Amino acid sequence: PKITVYYHLTGCSSIGGQLCDYHFIGKNMTWKAAKEYCRKHHTDLATVSNQTDMQRLHNHAKFQAGAWIGLQREWRWSQPGVEFNESKWSQGEPNNTCAMTTSNGKWSSDDCNNKKPFFCYNGEFIRREQDLGERVIYCRDHYRDLVSITNQGEQLWVQERAKMASTPYVWLGLRYTCTLDLWFWVTDEMVCYNNWGPGQPGDDCTTAGAMDREGTWVKKDDDNKFNFICSK
């Protein structure tokens, strides 16, 4: 069986966005085979940006035994370019080579050659270079919308993907309206969390929000063509 678990990432508004969705795959596979399956059918084995997300996934999936996630010694995520920032190991762990979830919501480890169910995830970093109108249309046609960031966990998730960009910046779903004199997310969420750089953002009517490879938000003319991130 395959269980799709949708994460509604909430901020200070009533409308939540989604950075990615997780899938619990009930097939028993080795860690390597699970990774190959996820990369073929989804994006990769599950990368977990914080323990709260892992616990939510665990609660929704209702599984009893351990399930592989995308973490392997030397304790790096299988998703390229994503750094390992947080761990919630069970007592005495890790003592083997590949990570899995447990019934208590913490992480354990086991021999990578053992066969277990696993979690995949879908999350879209788009290497196309497009301006504002093009990227909004693309994300809404193929996914949900341009990505929004409403808390530090989402900031870290997007920041790791910005490091993989082929352009110096990646577009966020962040716009400025001169009429209301405020910045807003195209998903209609309020900007209640921000990571603007020094001297940013200003109030130029032709600008939109982008992120550099260090995770800092900057305003850029909205006709610039950068990579971008879509949300589910």
C-alpha positions as CSV (number, residue, x, y, z in Angstrom):
1,P,0.0,0.0,0.0
2,K,1.0,3.6,-0.6
3,I,-0.2,6.3,1.8
4,T,0.1,9.9,0.8
5,V,0.6,12.3,3.7
6,Y,0.1,16.0,2.9
7,Y,1.8,18.5,5.1
8,H,0.0,21.8,5.6
9,L,2.7,24.2,6.7
10,T,0.9,26.9,8.7
11,G,2.1,30.5,9.4
12,C,0.3,33.5,10.8
13,S,-2.5,33.4,8.2
14,S,-5.4,31.0,7.8
15,I,-4.1,29.7,4.4
16,G,-1.4,27.1,4.6
17,G,1.1,26.2,1.9
18,Q,3.0,23.0,1.2
19,L,6.7,22.7,0.5
20,C,6.5,19.0,-0.2
21,D,4.4,15.9,0.3
22,Y,5.5,12.6,1.8
23,H,4.6,9.1,0.7
24,F,4.7,6.0,2.9
25,I,5.6,3.0,0.7
26,G,4.6,-0.3,2.2
27,K,6.9,-2.4,0.1
28,N,9.9,-3.9,1.9
29,M,13.1,-2.9,0.2
30,T,16.8,-2.4,1.1
31,W,17.8,1.2,1.7
32,K,19.5,1.4,-1.7
33,A,16.6,-0.1,-3.5
34,A,14.2,2.3,-1.7
35,K,16.3,5.2,-2.7
36,E,16.2,4.1,-6.4
37,Y,12.4,3.6,-6.1
38,C,11.9,7.1,-4.7
39,R,14.1,8.8,-7.3
40,K,12.2,7.0,-10.1
41,H,8.7,7.6,-8.8
42,H,9.0,10.7,-6.6
43,T,12.0,13.0,-5.7
44,D,14.0,11.0,-3.2
45,L,13.9,9.2,0.1
46,A,12.4,11.5,2.8
47,T,14.5,14.4,3.9
48,V,13.3,15.7,7.3
49,S,14.0,19.4,8.0
50,N,12.9,19.1,11.6
51,Q,11.6,16.6,14.1
52,T,8.1,18.1,14.3
53,D,7.6,17.2,10.6
54,M,8.8,13.7,11.2
55,Q,6.5,13.2,14.1
56,R,3.5,14.4,12.1
57,L,4.4,12.0,9.3
58,H,4.7,9.2,11.8
59,N,1.4,10.0,13.4
60,H,-0.5,10.1,10.1
61,A,1.1,7.0,8.6
62,K,0.2,4.8,11.6
63,F,2.9,2.3,10.9
64,Q,4.3,0.0,13.6
65,A,7.7,-1.1,12.3
66,G,10.6,1.0,11.3
67,A,10.7,2.7,7.9
68,W,13.7,3.9,6.0
69,I,14.3,7.7,5.6
70,G,17.0,9.2,3.4
71,L,19.8,9.3,6.0
72,Q,23.0,7.2,5.7
73,R,26.4,7.2,7.2
74,E,28.4,9.4,7.3
75,W,24.9,10.7,8.3
76,R,24.1,12.6,5.1
77,W,20.7,12.9,3.5
78,S,20.4,11.0,0.1
79,Q,19.1,14.3,-1.4
80,P,22.2,15.9,-3.0
81,G,23.3,19.2,-1.5
82,V,21.1,18.9,1.7
83,E,23.1,19.2,4.9
84,F,22.3,17.1,8.0
85,N,21.3,19.7,10.6
86,E,19.2,17.9,13.3
87,S,19.0,14.5,14.7
88,K,16.6,12.8,17.1
89,W,18.2,9.4,17.7
90,S,16.8,6.9,20.2
91,Q,19.0,6.1,23.1
92,G,22.2,4.2,22.0
93,E,21.8,5.2,18.4
94,P,23.1,5.4,15.8
95,N,24.9,2.0,15.9
96,N,24.4,0.9,12.3
97,T,24.6,2.4,8.7
98,C,21.1,3.5,7.6
99,A,18.4,5.5,9.4
100,M,14.8,4.6,10.0
101,T,11.9,5.9,12.0
102,T,10.6,4.0,15.0
103,S,7.2,3.7,16.8
104,N,8.3,6.2,19.4
105,G,8.8,9.0,16.8
106,K,12.6,9.0,17.1
107,W,15.2,7.7,14.7
108,S,17.0,4.3,14.8
109,S,19.5,2.6,12.5
110,D,19.9,-0.8,10.9
111,D,21.9,-2.6,8.3
112,C,21.2,-1.0,4.9
113,N,20.7,-4.4,3.3
114,N,17.7,-5.3,5.5
115,K,14.4,-4.8,3.8
116,K,11.9,-2.4,5.2
117,P,9.0,0.0,4.2
118,F,10.1,3.5,3.6
119,F,9.2,7.2,3.0
120,C,9.6,9.1,-0.2
121,Y,8.9,12.7,-0.7
122,N,8.0,15.1,-3.6
123,G,9.4,18.6,-3.6
124,E,10.1,20.6,-6.7
125,F,13.2,22.8,-7.3
126,I,12.9,24.0,-10.9
127,R,16.1,24.7,-12.8
128,R,14.3,26.6,-15.5
129,E,15.2,30.4,-15.6
130,Q,11.9,32.4,-15.8
131,D,10.6,35.8,-15.0
132,L,7.7,36.5,-12.7
133,G,4.8,35.8,-15.0
134,E,6.3,32.6,-16.5
135,R,7.2,31.1,-13.1
136,V,3.8,31.7,-11.6
137,I,2.1,30.1,-14.6
138,Y,4.5,27.2,-14.5
139,C,4.0,26.4,-10.8
140,R,0.3,26.8,-10.9
141,D,0.0,24.6,-14.0
142,H,2.2,21.8,-12.7
143,Y,2.1,22.1,-8.9
144,R,0.4,24.5,-6.5
145,D,2.2,27.8,-6.5
146,L,5.5,29.5,-6.0
147,V,7.0,28.6,-2.6
148,S,6.2,30.7,0.5
149,I,8.2,30.7,3.8
150,T,6.3,31.3,7.0
151,N,8.7,29.9,9.6
152,Q,12.4,28.9,10.2
153,G,11.8,25.3,9.3
154,E,10.6,26.2,5.9
155,Q,13.4,28.7,5.6
156,L,16.0,26.0,6.1
157,W,14.2,23.6,3.7
158,V,14.2,26.3,0.9
159,Q,17.7,27.5,1.8
160,E,19.2,24.0,1.3
161,R,17.7,23.8,-2.2
162,A,18.9,27.3,-3.1
163,K,22.4,26.0,-2.8
164,M,21.8,23.8,-5.8
165,A,20.7,26.6,-8.1
166,S,22.4,27.3,-11.4
167,T,21.6,31.0,-11.0
168,P,22.9,33.3,-8.2
169,Y,19.3,33.7,-6.8
170,V,16.1,31.6,-6.7
171,W,12.7,33.2,-7.0
172,L,10.3,32.9,-4.0
173,G,6.6,33.6,-4.2
174,L,7.1,37.0,-2.7
175,R,5.6,40.2,-4.2
176,Y,5.3,43.9,-3.3
177,T,2.1,45.9,-3.9
178,C,2.4,49.6,-4.1
179,T,-1.4,50.0,-3.6
180,L,-1.3,48.5,-0.2
181,D,2.4,49.3,0.5
182,L,3.2,45.8,1.7
183,W,5.0,42.6,0.8
184,F,2.9,39.4,0.4
185,W,3.1,35.8,-0.6
186,V,1.4,34.9,-3.9
187,T,-0.4,32.1,-1.9
188,D,-2.1,34.9,0.0
189,E,-0.2,34.3,3.2
190,M,1.1,37.2,5.3
191,V,4.8,37.8,5.6
192,C,5.1,37.0,9.3
193,Y,8.6,35.6,9.1
194,N,11.4,37.1,7.0
195,N,15.1,36.8,6.4
196,W,15.8,40.0,4.5
197,G,19.4,41.1,4.1
198,P,20.8,44.5,5.2
199,G,19.0,47.4,3.5
200,Q,16.2,45.2,2.2
201,P,13.5,45.1,1.1
202,G,12.5,48.6,0.1
203,D,9.3,49.5,-1.8
204,D,10.0,49.4,-5.5
205,C,6.8,48.5,-7.3
206,T,8.5,46.4,-10.0
207,T,10.4,44.1,-7.6
208,A,9.8,40.6,-6.2
209,G,11.5,38.5,-3.5
210,A,14.4,36.1,-4.2
211,M,16.8,34.1,-2.1
212,D,20.6,33.9,-2.5
213,R,22.6,30.7,-2.0
214,E,23.2,31.7,1.6
215,G,19.5,31.9,2.4
216,T,19.3,35.7,2.5
217,W,16.2,37.3,1.0
218,V,16.8,40.1,-1.5
219,K,14.5,42.1,-3.8
220,K,15.1,41.8,-7.5
221,D,13.4,43.3,-10.6
222,D,10.7,40.8,-11.5
223,D,11.8,40.5,-15.1
224,N,15.0,38.8,-14.1
225,K,15.2,35.1,-15.0
226,F,16.3,32.9,-12.1
227,N,15.6,29.3,-11.0
228,F,12.6,29.0,-8.7
229,I,10.9,26.6,-6.3
230,C,7.3,25.4,-6.6
231,S,5.2,24.2,-3.7
232,K,2.8,21.3,-3.6
